[in-house]
Amino acid sequence: MTNSNVVTLTLNPAIDQSVAVPGFAAGTVNRVLWEQSDPGGKGVNVASFLADLGHAATGKVTVSGLLGRDNAGEFEQLFKSKGIADEFVRIPGKTRVNVKIIDETTQAITDLNFPGCAA
């Protein structure tokens, strides 16, 4: 592992996909106004925050844990762009995806959290 001051561990990371659906209604057709996809998980979020504060510029932030091979690209892109050292162990399958449906009209959020990889 790299020589880091901070190492975060994320055993069940997720790709957080947010979609804005004004007037969201279950059981009907809904139109998405905008969408955003972000790699996340508690340790990933902490490492990203530290990188934003400048800690990764000195090579002192490392992430580790278990990451599904099938959709690791979004995480790898984030780590590279922020200068975070990537020590995740790749495992077969996909890292889980969580979907947040945001109704900006009512300020309600509906979460759909998928299960993680079976390691």
Residue pairs with C-beta under 8 A, 6 or more apart in sequence:
1 7
1 62
1 64
1 87
2 59
2 62
2 85
2 87
3 59
4 59
4 60
4 61
4 62
4 85
5 55
5 60
5 61
6 46
6 47
6 50
6 55
6 60
6 61
6 62
7 62
7 63
7 64
7 87
8 42
8 43
8 44
8 46
8 47
8 61
8 62
8 63
8 64
8 65
9 43
9 64
9 65
10 41
10 42
10 43
10 44
10 63
10 64
10 65
10 66
10 88
11 65
11 66
12 41
12 65
12 66
12 96
12 116
13 39
13 40
13 41
13 43
13 44
13 65
13 66
13 67
13 75
13 88
13 95
13 96
14 39
14 40
14 41
14 95
14 96
14 97
14 98
14 113
14 114
14 116
15 37
15 38
15 39
15 40
15 71
15 74
15 95
15 96
15 97
15 98
16 37
16 38
16 39
16 40
16 97
16 98
16 100
17 35
17 36
17 37
17 38
17 97
17 98
17 99
17 100
18 35
18 36
18 37
18 38
18 99
18 100
18 102
19 32
19 34
19 35
19 99
19 100
19 101
19 102
20 32
20 33
20 34
20 35
20 102
20 103
20 104
21 30
21 31
21 32
21 33
21 101
21 102
21 103
22 31
22 33
22 103
22 104
22 105
23 30
23 103
23 105
23 106
24 30
24 101
24 103
24 106
24 108
24 110
33 104
37 74
39 74
39 75
39 77
39 78
40 98
41 65
43 63
43 64
43 65
44 63
44 75
44 78
47 56
47 61
47 62
47 63
47 82
47 84
48 78
48 82
48 84
50 56
50 61
51 57
51 61
51 82
51 83
51 84
52 82
55 61
56 82
56 83
56 84
57 83
59 83
59 85
61 83
61 84
61 85
62 84
62 85
62 86
62 87
63 79
63 84
63 85
63 86
63 87
63 88
64 87
64 88
64 89
65 88
65 89
66 88
66 89
66 91
66 117
66 119
67 75
67 88
67 89
67 90
67 91
67 95
68 90
68 91
68 92
68 93
68 94
68 95
68 96
68 117
69 90
69 91
69 92
69 93
70 92
70 93
70 94
70 95
71 94
71 95
71 97
72 88
72 90
72 95
75 86
75 88
75 95
76 86
78 84
79 85
79 86
80 86
91 117
91 119
92 117
93 117
93 118
94 117
95 116
95 117
96 113
96 114
96 115
96 116
96 117
97 114
98 111
98 112
98 113
98 114
99 111
99 112
99 114
100 109
100 110
100 111
100 112
101 109
101 110
101 111
101 112
102 108
102 109
103 109
103 110
